[in-house]
């Protein structure tokens, strides 16, 4: 479903979906996909977190941890739910550059909402065309600079010392379109020990070397320094949701992250319905993280310490040829490509103490060079074999390689070097039928692969030395039936969609042991994820827009398993980190071109915090309100806005740290929060 904001007096906008590789209109895409327009992402928002505007997307569980030392908690139809940090099991791309490494571990904190043209969220079997860890796909696209030059400054302040400053320039000059956006976000944090400083720069340049070609350069830099309050037990959260356990304070848990990357894309129309596209990119990322691992645990011979010092250089390419990318009746569209990515990682671990002093870098405890890579050829074909019928098929041969060379070899901690290779053929098949110009249904099936991440193979159960290269990838098969409809009446206009889905997974990856700040993993048996998604974006009147989303998810173990300590989890338990139901409603009233007023409500059911389901978070519903006013004076535009989140001051758990070893699963969400801001722009 395309969550757009069409002009009340105009027709519904045509939306082209790019995430399906063979681009098609939204109503002709044989998959569940949501499109969130850039203006909607920014309107009356902080423009800092994806959770601001994507939380109401069907099938997507996206929760702000209120902890900028960790990424958002994000899962799609239960895929990625077990991740304790970062994004797991979901492919994330920004302007075609993967933010997910070849092992399936990704992050979103470098996405600049201020300069995005749109975000597409792809769910279901079709996402397998993106390879490893494609439980879902999030594609973010920076807007293209066009028209007369303009500059915009923005400022917002809010509860708990939150401040955001932004500056953006865009336009076109000398045949070059440009967008340059920079921002700084500061917060004291709602919880103690959660202050953060985030600086972001994003740029895009476009030019046309020839009449039939397009060249795009993108570059970004992000710099984050943040305290890490970690989680609370249920009792600690009930006593003081803003509190912090003793360990994070004693060890001064914190994280600093720097990332710089650039990418270049060349596209050319060859004639005869043929086109080529080549994308290359490179980047570097450095992380230093201080953890609250007890000193006694760090002194063990096989311990990696309590400080992570990680440097990554990465790069890759995506080469693609397409023929007749948008086929008409009786025609066949074909796309053939090759994706290759490589990451070279230097990972060191240090004690988080020196003598009696805690929270400082101590002795070296880990030193290794890791290499991750994949080389994936893929193909997709679309055949409009009848006036109202279309058949789509895709295939990807996904090959992922891990290699580790251990340089820290001491008595009691031997050589942990090793390598592993994973491969699987990932097919997708879909059939689509148009009942009418505005009503379509589709059915899709596909396979999936989810390899272990390097974090998950870092330790073996029972404290054994060496990397856990015996951990197998999880494989899955998925099916989906969907329906979408556009309504074009004078009174009620918009679109709605529905999807039923079912996924079965073998060799699900689950924790085997969690002690001393180290988690080892194992393969469990079979799991099942099935459910229903509904979404709607409707104009109830010329000035009143209504958006709604509902997700019902049944994600369970089909087979039980026992961990390394002999504790067994029976079949039938919910997959940890999943919620059985989510709902979102929003009303946006625009009485004229200057004013807009909105109400939004979000409900999330209880979340299983651990595999045994012995701890569940309380379900909750929160209400928000916002307003904005725009003033135009010649070439100047002033936009003032304000919003209040959690109007009723509801106490609830905003996210969970799944299977946390000390039972500190809960990360509390803020009570009532306010923010006000101004955007001032000038067009030359």
C-alpha positions in Angstrom: 0.0 0.0 0.0 1.3 3.4 -0.9 0.9 5.8 2.0 0.8 9.0 0.0 -0.7 12.4 0.7 -2.4 13.3 -2.6 -3.8 16.8 -3.2 -7.5 16.6 -2.1 -8.7 18.2 -5.3 -6.5 16.0 -7.6 -6.5 12.5 -8.9 -4.7 9.7 -7.0 -1.0 9.8 -7.8 0.7 7.0 -9.8 3.3 5.3 -7.7 6.1 3.2 -9.3 7.6 0.5 -7.1 11.4 0.2 -7.4 11.9 -2.6 -4.9 10.5 -5.3 -7.2 13.7 -5.0 -9.4 11.4 -5.1 -12.5 9.7 -1.8 -11.7 6.0 -1.7 -11.9 3.1 0.5 -10.6 2.0 0.0 -7.1 -1.3 -1.7 -8.1 0.6 -4.1 -10.4 3.3 -5.3 -8.0 2.8 -8.9 -7.0 4.0 -8.4 -3.4 3.1 -6.6 -0.2 4.8 -3.3 -0.4 4.3 0.0 1.4 5.6 3.4 0.1 6.0 6.2 2.6 6.5 9.6 0.9 9.4 11.8 2.0 7.1 14.7 2.9 5.1 12.3 5.2 8.4 11.2 6.8 9.2 14.8 7.7 5.9 16.4 8.4 5.7 17.4 12.1 8.5 14.9 13.0 11.9 15.0 14.5 13.4 13.5 11.4 15.8 11.4 13.5 14.4 7.8 13.6 12.6 5.5 11.2 10.2 4.7 14.0 8.6 8.2 13.6 6.9 7.4 10.3 7.3 3.6 9.7 5.7 2.3 12.9 2.3 2.2 11.3 3.5 0.0 8.4 1.6 -3.3 8.2 3.8 -6.3 9.1 6.6 -4.1 10.5 7.4 -4.1 14.2 9.6 -1.0 14.7 10.3 0.3 18.2 12.6 3.1 19.4 14.8 1.8 22.2 15.4 5.3 23.5 19.0 4.2 23.3 21.2 5.7 20.6 24.0 3.3 21.5 21.9 0.6 19.9 19.8 0.6 16.7 16.1 0.4 16.5 14.3 -2.9 17.2 13.0 -3.9 13.9 11.3 -7.1 12.5 9.1 -7.9 9.5 6.5 -10.6 10.0 8.6 -12.0 12.9 11.9 -12.1 10.9 14.7 -10.4 12.8 12.8 -10.4 16.1 15.5 -12.2 18.0 18.1 -9.5 17.4 19.4 -8.1 20.6 21.0 -5.1 18.8 21.2 -3.8 15.3 18.9 -5.0 12.5 18.9 -8.8 11.8 17.1 -10.9 9.2 16.1 -7.9 7.0 17.8 -6.3 4.1 18.2 -2.5 4.3 19.4 -0.4 1.3 20.0 3.3 0.9 20.1 4.5 -2.7 20.9 1.0 -3.7 23.8 0.7 -1.3 23.3 -2.2 1.2 23.2 -1.2 4.8 23.1 -5.0 5.6 26.4 -6.8 5.5 26.8 -10.2 3.7 26.2 -12.0 7.0 22.7 -10.4 7.4 23.6 -7.9 10.2 22.6 -4.3 9.3 21.9 -0.9 10.7 19.7 2.1 9.9 21.2 5.0 11.9 22.9 6.6 8.8 19.6 7.1 7.0 18.9 10.9 6.5 15.1 11.4 6.7 15.6 15.1 5.9 16.6 14.4 2.3 14.6 11.2 1.5 12.3 11.1 -1.5 10.6 7.9 -0.2 11.0 4.6 1.7 9.6 1.3 0.4 9.0 -1.6 2.7 8.8 -4.9 0.8 7.4 -8.0 2.6 6.8 -11.6 1.8 8.3 -14.2 -0.6 9.3 -11.5 -3.2 12.0 -10.2 -0.8 14.0 -13.4 -1.3 15.3 -11.9 -4.6 17.5 -9.8 -2.3 19.4 -12.9 -1.0 20.5 -13.7 2.5 18.5 -12.4 5.4 15.6 -11.2 3.3 12.7 -11.6 5.8 11.8 -8.2 4.4 13.4 -5.3 2.6 13.6 -1.6 3.4 14.7 0.6 0.5 15.4 4.3 1.2 15.9 6.7 -1.7 17.4 10.2 -1.5 15.4 12.8 -3.4 16.9 14.2 -6.6 17.8 17.9 -6.8 15.7 19.7 -9.4 14.5 23.2 -10.3 15.7 26.5 -8.9 18.2 26.4 -6.1 16.8 26.6 -2.6 18.1 26.5 1.0 16.3 25.4 4.2 17.2 25.7 7.8 15.3 23.8 10.5 15.3 23.8 14.3 13.3 21.7 16.8 13.4 21.3 20.6 11.6 19.0 22.9 11.4 17.1 26.2 14.5 15.7 27.9 16.9 18.2 26.3 16.2 17.1 22.7 17.4 19.5 20.1 17.8 19.2 16.3 19.5 21.6 13.9 19.3 21.0 10.2 20.5 22.7 7.0 19.7 21.6 3.5 20.4 22.9 0.0 19.0 21.6 -3.2 18.4 22.5 -6.8 19.9 22.2 -10.3 22.7 24.2 -11.9 24.8 23.6 -15.0 23.0 20.3 -15.7 23.8 18.9 -12.2 21.1 18.3 -9.7 22.2 18.4 -6.1 20.9 17.7 -2.6 23.1 18.3 0.4 21.7 17.8 3.9 23.4 18.2 7.3 21.9 17.8 10.8 22.9 17.5 14.5 20.7 15.9 17.1 21.3 16.2 20.9 19.4 14.6 23.8 19.9 14.2 27.5 17.9 11.0 27.3 14.6 10.1 28.9 16.4 7.5 31.0 19.4 8.1 33.1 22.7 7.4 31.3 21.2 7.7 27.8 22.5 11.1 26.5 23.5 11.1 22.8 25.0 13.3 20.1 24.3 12.4 16.5 25.7 14.2 13.5 24.7 13.3 9.9 25.6 14.5 6.4 24.1 13.2 3.2 24.6 14.3 -0.4 23.4 13.4 -3.9 24.5 14.6 -7.3 22.8 13.8 -10.6 23.8 14.5 -14.1 23.2 13.2 -17.6 26.4 12.4 -19.5 24.3 11.7 -22.6 20.7 11.9 -23.8 20.0 8.3 -22.8 22.2 8.0 -19.7 22.1 9.0 -16.0 25.0 9.3 -13.5 24.3 9.5 -9.8 26.8 10.1 -7.0 25.7 9.7 -3.3 27.8 10.1 -0.2 27.1 10.1 3.6 28.8 10.4 6.9 27.4 9.7 10.4 29.0 10.3 13.8 27.3 9.1 17.0 28.4 9.2 20.6 25.9 7.7 23.0 25.6 6.4 26.5 24.1 2.9 26.9 21.5 2.5 29.8 21.0 -1.2 28.9 17.8 -3.0 30.1 15.9 -3.5 33.3 14.2 -6.5 34.9 10.4 -6.4 35.1 10.7 -5.5 38.8 13.2 -2.8 38.2 11.0 -1.3 35.4 7.9 -1.4 37.5 9.8 0.4 40.3 11.5 3.0 38.1 11.2 2.9 34.3 13.7 5.6 33.9 16.3 3.9 36.1 19.5 2.1 35.2 21.0 -1.0 36.7 24.3 -0.7 38.6 26.5 -2.4 36.0 26.1 0.1 33.2 26.9 2.9 35.6 29.9 1.2 37.1 31.4 0.4 33.7 30.2 3.6 32.1 28.7 1.7 29.1 28.8 3.7 25.9 29.4 3.6 22.2 30.9 5.7 19.5 30.4 5.1 15.8 31.8 6.7 12.7 30.8 5.7 9.2 31.6 7.2 5.8 30.5 5.8 2.5 30.0 6.7 -1.2 28.3 5.1 -4.2 28.2 5.7 -7.9 25.4 4.5 -10.2 25.4 4.7 -14.0 22.2 3.9 -16.0 21.9 3.8 -19.8 19.0 3.1 -22.2 20.4 1.1 -25.1 17.3 1.1 -27.3 15.0 -1.7 -28.3 13.7 -1.9 -24.7 17.2 -2.7 -23.3 18.9 -0.9 -20.4 21.9 -1.4 -18.2 22.7 -0.3 -14.7 26.0 -0.4 -12.8 26.4 0.5 -9.1 29.6 0.5 -7.2 30.2 1.6 -3.6 32.7 1.7 -0.8 32.8 2.7 2.9 34.4 2.4 6.2 32.9 2.1 9.7 34.5 2.2 13.2 32.9 1.3 16.4 34.1 1.4 20.0 31.7 0.0 22.6 32.1 -0.4 26.4 30.0 -3.2 27.9 29.1 -4.0 31.5 30.6 -7.5 31.7 31.6 -8.5 35.3 35.3 -8.4 36.0 35.3 -12.0 37.0 33.8 -13.0 33.7 36.4 -11.0 31.8 39.3 -12.7 33.5 38.3 -16.1 32.0 41.0 -17.3 29.5 38.5 -17.5 26.7 36.9 -14.1 27.4 36.9 -11.4 24.7 36.8 -8.7 27.4 34.3 -5.9 27.8 35.4 -3.4 25.2 34.7 -3.9 21.5 37.0 -2.1 19.0 35.8 -2.8 15.5 36.9 -1.4 12.2 35.3 -2.3 8.9 36.1 -1.5 5.3 33.5 -2.6 2.8 32.5 -2.3 -0.8 30.6 -4.0 -3.6 28.8 -3.7 -6.9 25.5 -4.5 -8.5 25.5 -5.0 -12.3 22.2 -5.3 -14.1 20.7 -5.6 -17.6 17.0 -5.2 -18.2 14.8 -5.8 -21.3 11.4 -4.2 -21.5 11.3 -3.5 -17.8 7.6 -2.7 -17.8 6.0 -5.3 -20.1 2.6 -4.8 -21.8 0.2 -7.6 -22.6 1.9 -10.4 -24.5 5.4 -9.1 -23.7 8.1 -10.4 -21.4 10.2 -8.3 -19.2 13.6 -9.7 -18.1 16.3 -8.6 -15.7 19.6 -10.3 -15.1 22.2 -9.1 -12.6 25.1 -9.9 -10.3 25.6 -8.6 -6.8 28.9 -8.8 -5.0 29.8 -7.5 -1.6 32.9 -7.8 0.7 33.6 -6.7 4.2 37.1 -6.8 5.8 36.8 -6.4 9.6 39.5 -5.9 12.2 38.0 -6.8 15.6 39.8 -6.3 18.9 38.5 -6.9 22.4 39.9 -5.4 25.6 39.1 -5.6 29.2 36.8 -2.9 30.5 39.0 -2.2 33.5 42.5 -1.4 34.6 43.3 -2.6 38.1 40.4 -1.4 40.3 39.3 1.2 37.8 36.2 0.2 35.7 35.0 1.6 32.4 38.4 2.1 30.8 40.2 0.2 28.1 42.5 -2.5 29.6 44.5 -5.5 28.3 44.0 -6.9 24.8 41.8 -10.1 24.9 40.8 -10.6 21.3 42.4 -9.8 17.9 41.2 -11.2 14.6 40.7 -10.3 11.0 37.4 -11.4 9.5 36.3 -11.4 5.9 32.6 -11.6 4.8 31.7 -11.8 1.2 28.9 -12.8 -1.2 28.6 -13.3 -4.9 25.0 -13.6 -6.0 23.8 -13.9 -9.6 20.0 -13.2 -10.0 17.3 -13.1 -12.7 13.7 -12.1 -12.9 11.1 -12.4 -15.6 7.6 -10.9 -15.9 5.2 -12.2 -18.6 1.8 -10.4 -19.2 0.4 -13.5 -20.9 -3.2 -12.3 -21.1 -4.9 -8.9 -20.8 -5.5 -9.2 -17.1 -3.0 -11.9 -16.1 0.7 -11.6 -15.3 3.2 -14.2 -14.2 6.4 -13.3 -12.4 9.4 -15.6 -11.7 12.7 -14.9 -10.1 15.8 -16.8 -9.1 18.9 -15.9 -7.0 21.9 -18.1 -6.2 23.0 -16.8 -2.9 26.6 -17.7 -1.7 28.0 -16.3 1.5 31.5 -16.9 2.8 33.0 -16.3 6.3 36.7 -16.4 7.1 38.4 -15.6 10.3 42.1 -15.4 11.2 42.9 -15.3 14.9 45.9 -13.2 16.0 45.4 -13.6 19.7 46.7 -17.0 20.7 47.7 -17.4 24.4 47.7 -20.3 26.9 44.0 -21.3 27.5 42.9 -19.4 24.3 44.0 -21.3 21.2 43.8 -20.5 17.5 40.1 -19.8 16.7 40.7 -19.3 13.0 38.3 -20.9 10.6 36.0 -20.5 7.6 32.5 -21.4 6.5 30.5 -21.2 3.3 26.7 -21.1 2.9 24.8 -21.3 -0.4 21.2 -21.8 -1.5 19.1 -21.3 -4.6 16.2 -18.9 -3.8 13.2 -19.1 -6.2 10.2 -16.8 -6.3 7.0 -17.3 -8.3 3.9 -15.2 -8.4 0.7 -14.9 -10.3 -1.4 -11.7 -10.6 -4.9 -11.1 -11.9 -6.6 -7.8 -12.4 -10.3 -8.1 -11.7 -10.7 -4.5 -12.9 -8.5 -1.5 -13.5 -8.5 -0.7 -9.8 -8.7 -4.1 -8.2 -5.9 -6.8 -8.3 -5.1 -10.0 -6.4 -1.9 -11.9 -6.4 -0.4 -15.2 -5.0 3.3 -15.7 -4.4 5.6 -18.4 -3.1 9.4 -18.3 -2.5 12.4 -19.7 -0.6 14.6 -17.9 2.0 18.0 -18.1 3.5 19.3 -16.6 6.8 22.9 -17.4 7.6 24.4 -16.8 11.1 26.0 -13.4 11.6 29.6 -13.1 12.7 28.3 -12.1 16.1 26.4 -15.3 16.3 29.3 -17.5 15.4 31.7 -15.6 17.7 31.3 -18.1 20.6 30.7 -21.8 21.1 28.4 -23.2 23.7 29.8 -24.4 27.1 32.7 -21.9 26.9 34.6 -23.9 24.3 37.3 -22.2 22.4 37.0 -21.4 18.7 34.3 -19.9 16.5 30.9 -21.7 16.1 31.3 -22.5 12.5 29.1 -25.6 13.0 26.0 -23.3 13.2 23.9 -23.9 10.1 21.8 -21.3 8.2 18.0 -21.2 8.7 16.1 -22.0 5.5 12.5 -21.1 4.8 9.6 -21.4 2.4 6.9 -18.7 2.2 3.5 -18.2 0.6 1.3 -15.2 0.4 -2.1 -14.2 -1.1 -2.9 -10.5 -1.4 -5.6 -8.1 -2.6 -5.3 -4.4 -3.3 -7.9 -1.8 -4.5 -8.0 1.8 -5.5 -11.1 3.9 -4.8 -11.6 6.9 -7.1 -14.9 8.3 -6.0 -15.5 12.0 -5.4 -16.3 11.4 -1.7 -14.2 8.4 -0.7 -10.8 8.1 -2.4 -7.6 6.3 -1.8 -6.4 2.7 -1.5 -6.5 -0.4 0.7 -4.8 -3.7 0.7 -4.9 -7.1 2.5 -2.4 -10.0 2.6 -2.5 -13.5 4.2 1.0 -15.0 4.7 2.6 -18.3 5.9 6.3 -19.1 6.4 7.9 -22.3 7.6 11.5 -22.3 8.7 14.0 -25.1 9.4 17.1 -24.8 11.6 15.9 -21.6 13.3 18.9 -20.0 15.0 18.3 -19.6 18.8 20.5 -18.9 21.9 22.3 -21.9 23.3 23.8 -20.2 26.3 24.1 -16.7 27.8 26.7 -16.2 30.5 29.2 -13.6 31.4 28.0 -11.2 28.7 28.5 -13.7 26.0 25.8 -15.4 24.0 26.3 -18.6 22.0 23.8 -19.9 19.5 22.5 -23.2 18.1 20.0 -24.5 15.6 16.6 -25.3 16.8 14.0 -27.3 14.9 11.2 -25.9 12.8 9.2 -22.7 13.3 6.1 -21.2 11.7 5.1 -17.6 11.0 1.6 -16.8 9.7 -0.8 -14.0 9.8 -2.9 -11.2 8.3 -2.0 -7.7 7.2 -4.5 -4.9 6.4 -3.7 -1.4 5.4 -5.6 1.6 4.1 -5.0 5.2 3.1 -8.2 7.0 2.4 -9.6 10.5 1.9 -12.9 10.5 3.8 -13.6 14.0 2.6 -11.7 16.6 0.6 -9.9 17.8 3.7 -9.8 14.7 5.9 -7.4 11.8 5.4 -7.6 8.5 7.3 -4.7 5.9 7.6 -5.0 2.5 9.2 -2.9 -0.6 9.6 -3.5 -4.0 11.3 -1.1 -6.9 11.7 -2.0 -10.3 13.2 1.0 -12.6 13.6 1.2 -16.1 14.9 4.9 -16.9 15.2 5.7 -20.2 17.0 8.0 -23.1 17.5 6.8 -26.2 15.7 9.5 -28.2 17.5 10.9 -27.7 21.0 14.6 -27.5 21.8 17.0 -27.5 24.8 19.8 -25.1 25.5 23.3 -25.9 26.6 22.3 -25.9 30.2 19.6 -28.5 29.6 16.7 -26.0 29.9 14.0 -27.0 27.4 11.5 -24.9 25.5 8.5 -26.9 24.3 6.9 -26.7 20.9 4.1 -24.2 20.6 5.9 -21.3 22.3 5.9 -17.9 20.7 9.1 -16.8 18.9 10.8 -14.4 21.2 10.6 -10.7 20.3 7.3 -11.1 18.4 3.9 -9.4 19.1 0.7 -11.2 18.1 -1.1 -8.0 17.1 -0.4 -4.4 16.1 -2.8 -1.7 15.0 -2.4 2.0 14.0 -5.0 4.7 13.2 -4.4 8.2 12.1 -6.6 11.2 11.1 -5.1 14.2 9.3 -7.3 17.3 8.8 -6.2 19.9 6.3 -8.9 22.7 6.2 -6.8 24.8 3.8 -3.3 24.9 2.3 -1.8 26.5 5.4 -3.1 24.4 8.3 -2.9 20.7 9.2 -3.9 18.9 12.4 -3.4 15.3 13.2 -4.3 12.5 15.7 -2.6 9.2 15.7 -3.0 6.0 17.8 -0.8 2.9 18.0 -1.4 -0.4 19.7 1.1 -3.2 20.2 0.2 -6.4 21.9 2.4 -8.2 24.5 5.9 -9.2 23.3 7.6 -12.4 24.3 10.9 -11.4 25.9 12.4 -14.8 26.0 12.1 -18.2 24.3 10.4 -19.8 27.3 7.7 -17.0 27.2 8.0 -16.7 31.0 8.2 -12.9 30.6 5.8 -10.9 28.4 5.7 -7.2 28.1 2.3 -5.5 28.8 0.3 -4.6 25.7 -0.2 -0.9 25.2 -1.9 1.8 23.2 -0.5 5.4 22.9 -2.1 8.5 21.5 -0.3 11.4 19.8 -1.4 14.8 18.4 0.3 17.2 16.0 -0.3 20.5 14.3 1.4 22.6 11.6 1.1 25.9 9.9 2.7 27.2 6.7 3.2 30.8 5.8 4.4 31.8 2.3 5.9 35.3 1.6 7.3 35.6 -1.9 10.4 33.3 -2.1 10.2 32.5 1.6 8.4 29.7 3.2 8.0 29.3 7.0 6.7 26.1 8.5 5.9 25.9 12.2 4.9 22.7 13.9 4.3 21.0 17.2 3.4 17.6 18.5 2.7 15.7 21.7 3.4 12.0 22.0 1.9 9.7 24.6 -0.8 12.2 25.4 -2.3 10.1 28.2 1.2 9.6 29.8 0.9 5.9 29.5 3.6 3.7 31.2 4.8 1.0 28.8 7.8 -1.0 27.6 9.0 0.5 24.3 11.3 -2.4 23.3 12.8 -5.6 24.7 16.3 -7.0 24.7 15.5 -10.5 23.6 16.8 -13.4 25.8 19.0 -11.0 27.9 21.1 -13.2 30.1 20.4 -11.3 33.4 16.7 -11.0 32.8 17.0 -7.3 32.0 14.7 -7.5 29.0 12.8 -4.2 29.4 13.6 -0.8 27.9 11.0 1.7 29.1 9.4 4.2 26.8 8.9 7.8 27.6 5.8 9.3 29.2 4.2 12.4 27.7 6.7 14.1 25.4 6.5 17.4 23.5 8.3 19.0 20.7 8.1 22.3 18.7 10.0 23.3 15.6 10.5 25.7 12.6 11.5 25.2 9.0 12.5 28.3 7.1 13.3 28.0 3.4 14.2 30.4 0.5 14.0 29.7 -3.2 16.4 31.7 -5.4 
